[in-house]
Amino acid sequence: MTKPTSTSSPAPTAEEIEAATRILMRAWHPGLLLPGDPGYAEARAEEEEYASEDGCQCAGTDDYGNSRGCNCGDGCSCDSCTYHAYSRNKICQAGNVSVGTRCTRETTVRVVAYRMQHNFLSARRADGVACQCTSPDPCSCTTESVFIKTGLQPVTYWTRTACSIPCAQQIIAAEMEHRDPRSELQYYMERWTYEPHDQDLPEALASLRTSLRMAHDRVGYLADALYQGRDASLDLRLREVHESVASAAWTAAQPLTTRGSEDDVWDDEVTGPVQEEPADPDDLE
């Protein structure tokens, strides 16, 4: 008996992959413009112009009325300030900035400050659930619904990153030394690794990650709709899954590890005077 021989098809070329993913996009995500489509260049230029402005003017204006851009002040929520705050988690936050003792090694541990608080669930009186309030003020129960305590649950108040367990212990010790004696905050340490922000990555890789996460969520919505018999929403949920899968396939075919030109990289430098970091507990001495 002759042993069957295995054969493999030739690998598709880059042009063939581009053509295949373009066909998939046309079928499952026809509303998204692709390179080469009429109007794509204009739409892309408009997106980049908006991104460069970031819609933020929290640094105010100069004497001539021109925007000073962003200074990452209180209440600012622009993309550059969000990234500026997020990226601080890359390094250890133990020590004191003002006296030059802040550690700057890479993060491996995180300190979590939390407090145990009661959680509540709402229920209908029609289901036979009685109000547990012992006095009318304060009481959130109504003639139709009640709120039931479900027990204490941890609620996170803040987190700080550290490079090691000793640095994490230093952060906790400094907080406990200067906190309000009435504070009910508790602390724990956990292993933690910085997850790259979209602005840490090439644009294509960040877009692929977003598409895959969205596809995961939308498959869950589709599964729930099918299981619960919500037939009216099945077509919509399936179309959303197709859009995310097509977008992921198109993006995955792009150079995922290649960064754009210098002009294409997001400018994460603030354009105005940077707000100083909040004082560490050591500064209060």
C-alpha positions as a Markdown table, in Angstrom:
| # | Residue | x | y | z |
|---|---|---|---|---|
| 1 | Met | 0.0 | 0.0 | 0.0 |
| 2 | Thr | 1.4 | 3.3 | -1.1 |
| 3 | Lys | 1.8 | 5.9 | 1.7 |
| 4 | Pro | -0.1 | 9.1 | 0.7 |
| 5 | Thr | 2.1 | 12.1 | 0.1 |
| 6 | Ser | 1.3 | 15.4 | 1.6 |
| 7 | Thr | 1.3 | 18.5 | -0.5 |
| 8 | Ser | 0.9 | 22.1 | 0.4 |
| 9 | Ser | -0.5 | 25.0 | -1.6 |
| 10 | Pro | 1.8 | 27.9 | -2.3 |
| 11 | Ala | 1.6 | 30.7 | 0.2 |
| 12 | Pro | -0.6 | 33.6 | -1.0 |
| 13 | Thr | 1.1 | 36.8 | -2.0 |
| 14 | Ala | 0.7 | 40.1 | -0.1 |
| 15 | Glu | -1.5 | 41.3 | -3.0 |
| 16 | Glu | -3.7 | 38.2 | -2.8 |
| 17 | Ile | -4.1 | 38.6 | 1.0 |
| 18 | Glu | -5.0 | 42.3 | 0.5 |
| 19 | Ala | -7.6 | 41.4 | -2.2 |
| 20 | Ala | -9.1 | 38.7 | 0.0 |
| 21 | Thr | -9.5 | 40.9 | 3.1 |
| 22 | Arg | -10.8 | 43.7 | 1.0 |
| 23 | Ile | -13.5 | 41.4 | -0.4 |
| 24 | Leu | -14.3 | 40.3 | 3.2 |
| 25 | Met | -14.6 | 44.0 | 4.3 |
| 26 | Arg | -16.9 | 44.7 | 1.3 |
| 27 | Ala | -19.2 | 41.9 | 2.4 |
| 28 | Trp | -19.2 | 42.3 | 6.1 |
| 29 | His | -18.3 | 45.9 | 6.8 |
| 30 | Pro | -19.3 | 47.9 | 3.7 |
| 31 | Gly | -19.7 | 51.2 | 5.5 |
| 32 | Leu | -16.0 | 51.6 | 6.3 |
| 33 | Leu | -13.8 | 53.3 | 3.7 |
| 34 | Leu | -10.6 | 51.6 | 2.8 |
| 35 | Pro | -7.4 | 52.9 | 1.2 |
| 36 | Gly | -8.0 | 53.5 | -2.5 |
| 37 | Asp | -11.8 | 54.2 | -2.0 |
| 38 | Pro | -13.2 | 57.5 | -3.1 |
| 39 | Gly | -13.2 | 59.9 | -0.2 |
| 40 | Tyr | -10.8 | 57.8 | 1.9 |
| 41 | Ala | -7.9 | 60.3 | 1.8 |
| 42 | Glu | -10.2 | 63.2 | 2.8 |
| 43 | Ala | -11.7 | 61.3 | 5.7 |
| 44 | Arg | -8.3 | 60.2 | 6.9 |
| 45 | Ala | -7.0 | 63.7 | 6.8 |
| 46 | Glu | -10.0 | 65.0 | 8.8 |
| 47 | Glu | -9.4 | 62.3 | 11.4 |
| 48 | Glu | -5.7 | 63.2 | 11.8 |
| 49 | Glu | -6.5 | 66.9 | 12.0 |
| 50 | Tyr | -9.0 | 66.2 | 14.8 |
| 51 | Ala | -6.5 | 63.9 | 16.6 |
| 52 | Ser | -3.7 | 66.5 | 16.5 |
| 53 | Glu | -6.0 | 69.1 | 18.1 |
| 54 | Asp | -7.3 | 66.6 | 20.6 |
| 55 | Gly | -10.2 | 68.9 | 21.3 |
| 56 | Cys | -8.5 | 70.2 | 24.4 |
| 57 | Gln | -7.7 | 73.8 | 25.5 |
| 58 | Cys | -7.3 | 73.3 | 29.2 |
| 59 | Ala | -4.1 | 75.4 | 29.3 |
| 60 | Gly | -6.2 | 78.5 | 28.3 |
| 61 | Thr | -5.2 | 81.1 | 25.7 |
| 62 | Asp | -2.4 | 83.6 | 25.3 |
| 63 | Asp | -2.6 | 87.4 | 25.1 |
| 64 | Tyr | -3.7 | 87.0 | 21.4 |
| 65 | Gly | -6.5 | 84.6 | 22.0 |
| 66 | Asn | -4.5 | 81.6 | 20.7 |
| 67 | Ser | -5.0 | 78.3 | 22.4 |
| 68 | Arg | -2.1 | 77.1 | 24.6 |
| 69 | Gly | -3.2 | 73.5 | 24.1 |
| 70 | Cys | -3.2 | 71.2 | 27.1 |
| 71 | Asn | -1.5 | 71.2 | 30.5 |
| 72 | Cys | -3.1 | 68.1 | 31.9 |
| 73 | Gly | -4.8 | 70.2 | 34.6 |
| 74 | Asp | -7.7 | 69.1 | 36.9 |
| 75 | Gly | -10.7 | 68.0 | 34.9 |
| 76 | Cys | -8.8 | 67.5 | 31.7 |
| 77 | Ser | -9.8 | 64.4 | 29.8 |
| 78 | Cys | -8.1 | 64.7 | 26.4 |
| 79 | Asp | -6.2 | 61.8 | 24.9 |
| 80 | Ser | -2.8 | 63.1 | 25.6 |
| 81 | Cys | -3.5 | 63.7 | 29.3 |
| 82 | Thr | -5.2 | 60.4 | 29.7 |
| 83 | Tyr | -2.1 | 58.7 | 28.3 |
| 84 | His | 0.2 | 60.9 | 30.5 |
| 85 | Ala | -1.6 | 59.7 | 33.6 |
| 86 | Tyr | -1.8 | 56.1 | 32.5 |
| 87 | Ser | 1.9 | 55.8 | 31.5 |
| 88 | Arg | 3.0 | 56.7 | 35.0 |
| 89 | Asn | 2.1 | 53.2 | 35.9 |
| 90 | Lys | 5.1 | 52.0 | 33.9 |
| 91 | Ile | 7.5 | 52.8 | 36.7 |
| 92 | Cys | 7.6 | 52.5 | 40.5 |
| 93 | Gln | 5.9 | 55.2 | 42.5 |
| 94 | Ala | 7.6 | 54.7 | 45.8 |
| 95 | Gly | 9.7 | 57.5 | 47.2 |
| 96 | Asn | 9.3 | 61.3 | 47.1 |
| 97 | Val | 9.6 | 63.3 | 43.9 |
| 98 | Ser | 10.3 | 66.7 | 45.6 |
| 99 | Val | 13.4 | 65.4 | 47.4 |
| 100 | Gly | 14.7 | 63.2 | 44.6 |
| 101 | Thr | 14.0 | 59.8 | 46.2 |
| 102 | Arg | 11.3 | 58.6 | 43.7 |
| 103 | Cys | 12.2 | 55.1 | 42.4 |
| 104 | Thr | 12.0 | 54.8 | 38.6 |
| 105 | Arg | 12.5 | 51.1 | 38.1 |
| 106 | Glu | 10.0 | 49.1 | 36.0 |
| 107 | Thr | 6.7 | 48.1 | 37.6 |
| 108 | Thr | 6.2 | 44.5 | 38.8 |
| 109 | Val | 3.9 | 44.9 | 41.8 |
| 110 | Arg | 0.8 | 47.0 | 42.5 |
| 111 | Val | -0.6 | 48.4 | 45.8 |
| 112 | Val | -4.4 | 48.5 | 46.0 |
| 113 | Ala | -6.2 | 50.6 | 48.6 |
| 114 | Tyr | -9.7 | 49.4 | 49.3 |
| 115 | Arg | -12.6 | 49.6 | 51.8 |
| 116 | Met | -15.3 | 47.2 | 52.6 |
| 117 | Gln | -18.7 | 48.6 | 51.7 |
| 118 | His | -22.3 | 47.3 | 51.6 |
| 119 | Asn | -23.6 | 46.5 | 48.2 |
| 120 | Phe | -27.3 | 46.6 | 47.3 |
| 121 | Leu | -29.7 | 44.8 | 44.9 |
| 122 | Ser | -33.0 | 46.1 | 43.8 |
| 123 | Ala | -36.1 | 43.9 | 43.8 |
| 124 | Arg | -39.8 | 44.2 | 43.2 |
| 125 | Arg | -42.3 | 44.2 | 46.0 |
| 126 | Ala | -44.5 | 42.2 | 43.7 |
| 127 | Asp | -42.0 | 39.3 | 44.1 |
| 128 | Gly | -42.6 | 39.2 | 47.8 |
| 129 | Val | -39.5 | 41.0 | 48.9 |
| 130 | Ala | -39.9 | 43.3 | 51.9 |
| 131 | Cys | -38.1 | 46.5 | 52.6 |
| 132 | Gln | -35.3 | 46.1 | 55.3 |
| 133 | Cys | -35.2 | 49.8 | 56.3 |
| 134 | Thr | -35.6 | 50.3 | 60.0 |
| 135 | Ser | -36.4 | 54.0 | 59.8 |
| 136 | Pro | -38.0 | 56.2 | 57.1 |
| 137 | Asp | -35.0 | 58.5 | 56.8 |
| 138 | Pro | -32.9 | 57.6 | 54.9 |
| 139 | Cys | -34.8 | 54.9 | 53.0 |
| 140 | Ser | -34.6 | 54.2 | 49.2 |
| 141 | Cys | -37.5 | 51.8 | 49.1 |
| 142 | Thr | -40.6 | 52.8 | 47.1 |
| 143 | Thr | -44.1 | 51.5 | 46.8 |
| 144 | Glu | -43.0 | 49.2 | 43.9 |
| 145 | Ser | -39.3 | 48.4 | 44.7 |
| 146 | Val | -37.0 | 47.7 | 47.6 |
| 147 | Phe | -33.2 | 47.7 | 48.0 |
| 148 | Ile | -31.6 | 44.8 | 49.9 |
| 149 | Lys | -28.2 | 44.7 | 51.4 |
| 150 | Thr | -26.2 | 41.9 | 49.9 |
| 151 | Gly | -23.2 | 42.0 | 52.2 |
| 152 | Leu | -19.8 | 43.7 | 52.3 |
| 153 | Gln | -17.7 | 43.9 | 49.2 |
| 154 | Pro | -14.3 | 45.5 | 48.6 |
| 155 | Val | -14.3 | 48.8 | 46.7 |
| 156 | Thr | -11.0 | 50.0 | 45.3 |
| 157 | Tyr | -10.1 | 53.6 | 46.0 |
| 158 | Trp | -6.7 | 54.0 | 44.4 |
| 159 | Thr | -3.8 | 51.9 | 43.1 |
| 160 | Arg | 0.0 | 52.6 | 42.9 |
| 161 | Thr | 2.7 | 50.7 | 41.1 |
| 162 | Ala | 6.0 | 49.5 | 42.5 |
| 163 | Cys | 9.0 | 47.7 | 41.2 |
| 164 | Ser | 9.3 | 45.3 | 44.2 |
| 165 | Ile | 7.7 | 44.1 | 47.4 |
| 166 | Pro | 9.9 | 46.4 | 49.5 |
| 167 | Cys | 8.9 | 49.4 | 47.5 |
| 168 | Ala | 5.2 | 48.4 | 47.7 |
| 169 | Gln | 5.6 | 48.1 | 51.5 |
| 170 | Gln | 7.2 | 51.6 | 51.5 |
| 171 | Ile | 4.1 | 53.0 | 49.8 |
| 172 | Ile | 1.8 | 51.3 | 52.3 |
| 173 | Ala | 3.8 | 52.5 | 55.3 |
| 174 | Ala | 3.9 | 56.1 | 54.1 |
| 175 | Glu | 0.1 | 56.0 | 53.5 |
| 176 | Met | -0.7 | 54.5 | 56.9 |
| 177 | Glu | 1.6 | 57.1 | 58.7 |
| 178 | His | -0.2 | 60.1 | 57.3 |
| 179 | Arg | -3.8 | 58.9 | 56.8 |
| 180 | Asp | -6.8 | 60.0 | 58.9 |
| 181 | Pro | -7.1 | 57.8 | 62.0 |
| 182 | Arg | -10.8 | 57.3 | 61.1 |
| 183 | Ser | -9.9 | 56.0 | 57.7 |
| 184 | Glu | -11.2 | 52.5 | 57.0 |
| 185 | Leu | -8.9 | 51.9 | 54.0 |
| 186 | Gln | -7.0 | 48.6 | 53.9 |
| 187 | Tyr | -4.2 | 47.7 | 51.5 |
| 188 | Tyr | -2.9 | 44.6 | 49.7 |
| 189 | Met | -0.2 | 43.9 | 47.1 |
| 190 | Glu | -0.5 | 41.9 | 43.9 |
| 191 | Arg | 1.7 | 41.0 | 41.0 |
| 192 | Trp | 1.0 | 43.4 | 38.2 |
| 193 | Thr | 2.4 | 44.1 | 34.7 |
| 194 | Tyr | 1.9 | 47.3 | 32.8 |
| 195 | Glu | -0.3 | 46.7 | 29.8 |
| 196 | Pro | 0.8 | 48.9 | 26.8 |
| 197 | His | -1.5 | 51.8 | 26.0 |
| 198 | Asp | -2.6 | 52.2 | 22.4 |
| 199 | Gln | -0.1 | 55.1 | 22.1 |
| 200 | Asp | 2.7 | 52.7 | 23.1 |
| 201 | Leu | 2.0 | 50.6 | 20.0 |
| 202 | Pro | 2.1 | 50.9 | 16.2 |
| 203 | Glu | -1.3 | 52.1 | 15.1 |
| 204 | Ala | -2.2 | 48.8 | 13.2 |
| 205 | Leu | -1.5 | 46.7 | 16.3 |
| 206 | Ala | -3.5 | 48.9 | 18.6 |
| 207 | Ser | -6.4 | 48.8 | 16.1 |
| 208 | Leu | -6.2 | 45.0 | 15.9 |
| 209 | Arg | -6.3 | 44.7 | 19.6 |
| 210 | Thr | -9.4 | 46.9 | 19.7 |
| 211 | Ser | -11.1 | 44.9 | 16.9 |
| 212 | Leu | -10.5 | 41.6 | 18.6 |
| 213 | Arg | -11.8 | 42.8 | 22.0 |
| 214 | Met | -14.9 | 44.2 | 20.3 |
| 215 | Ala | -15.4 | 40.9 | 18.4 |
| 216 | His | -15.1 | 39.0 | 21.7 |
| 217 | Asp | -17.8 | 41.2 | 23.3 |
| 218 | Arg | -20.1 | 41.0 | 20.3 |
| 219 | Val | -19.9 | 37.2 | 20.1 |
| 220 | Gly | -21.0 | 37.2 | 23.7 |
| 221 | Tyr | -24.0 | 39.5 | 22.9 |
| 222 | Leu | -24.9 | 37.2 | 20.0 |
| 223 | Ala | -24.7 | 34.1 | 22.2 |
| 224 | Asp | -26.9 | 35.7 | 24.9 |
| 225 | Ala | -29.5 | 36.9 | 22.4 |
| 226 | Leu | -29.7 | 33.4 | 20.8 |
| 227 | Tyr | -29.8 | 31.6 | 24.2 |
| 228 | Gln | -32.5 | 33.9 | 25.6 |
| 229 | Gly | -34.6 | 33.7 | 22.4 |
| 230 | Arg | -34.4 | 37.3 | 21.4 |
| 231 | Asp | -34.8 | 36.6 | 17.8 |
| 232 | Ala | -35.5 | 40.2 | 16.8 |
| 233 | Ser | -32.0 | 41.2 | 17.7 |
| 234 | Leu | -30.1 | 38.3 | 16.1 |
| 235 | Asp | -29.6 | 39.9 | 12.7 |
| 236 | Leu | -28.1 | 43.0 | 14.3 |
| 237 | Arg | -25.9 | 41.0 | 16.6 |
| 238 | Leu | -24.6 | 38.8 | 13.8 |
| 239 | Arg | -23.9 | 41.9 | 11.6 |
| 240 | Glu | -21.9 | 43.4 | 14.5 |
| 241 | Val | -19.8 | 40.2 | 14.8 |
| 242 | His | -19.2 | 40.2 | 11.1 |
| 243 | Glu | -18.0 | 43.9 | 11.2 |
| 244 | Ser | -15.6 | 43.2 | 14.0 |
| 245 | Val | -14.2 | 40.0 | 12.5 |
| 246 | Ala | -13.7 | 41.7 | 9.1 |
| 247 | Ser | -12.0 | 44.7 | 10.6 |
| 248 | Ala | -9.7 | 42.4 | 12.6 |
| 249 | Ala | -8.8 | 40.4 | 9.5 |
| 250 | Trp | -8.1 | 43.5 | 7.5 |
| 251 | Thr | -6.0 | 45.0 | 10.2 |
| 252 | Ala | -4.1 | 41.8 | 10.8 |
| 253 | Ala | -2.9 | 41.9 | 7.2 |
| 254 | Gln | -1.2 | 45.2 | 7.8 |
| 255 | Pro | 2.4 | 45.6 | 9.0 |
| 256 | Leu | 1.6 | 45.2 | 12.8 |
| 257 | Thr | 5.1 | 45.9 | 14.1 |
| 258 | Thr | 5.9 | 48.9 | 11.9 |
| 259 | Arg | 5.5 | 52.4 | 13.4 |
| 260 | Gly | 4.4 | 55.3 | 11.2 |
| 261 | Ser | 6.6 | 58.2 | 10.3 |
| 262 | Glu | 7.6 | 60.8 | 12.9 |
| 263 | Asp | 4.7 | 63.0 | 11.8 |
| 264 | Asp | 2.2 | 60.1 | 12.3 |
| 265 | Val | 3.2 | 59.3 | 15.8 |
| 266 | Trp | 0.9 | 60.8 | 18.4 |
| 267 | Asp | 2.5 | 63.7 | 20.2 |
| 268 | Asp | 2.1 | 62.8 | 23.9 |
| 269 | Glu | 4.0 | 65.8 | 25.1 |
| 270 | Val | 1.9 | 68.4 | 26.7 |
| 271 | Thr | 1.9 | 71.8 | 25.0 |
| 272 | Gly | 1.5 | 73.9 | 28.1 |
| 273 | Pro | 3.0 | 74.0 | 31.6 |
| 274 | Val | 2.6 | 70.6 | 33.2 |
| 275 | Gln | 0.6 | 70.4 | 36.4 |
| 276 | Glu | 2.8 | 69.3 | 39.3 |
| 277 | Glu | 2.2 | 65.8 | 40.7 |
| 278 | Pro | 0.1 | 65.7 | 43.9 |
| 279 | Ala | 2.3 | 65.9 | 47.0 |
| 280 | Asp | 3.4 | 62.6 | 48.4 |
| 281 | Pro | 2.7 | 62.0 | 52.1 |
| 282 | Asp | 6.4 | 62.6 | 52.8 |
| 283 | Asp | 6.0 | 66.1 | 51.6 |
| 284 | Leu | 3.7 | 66.9 | 54.5 |
| 285 | Glu | 6.4 | 66.5 | 57.0 |
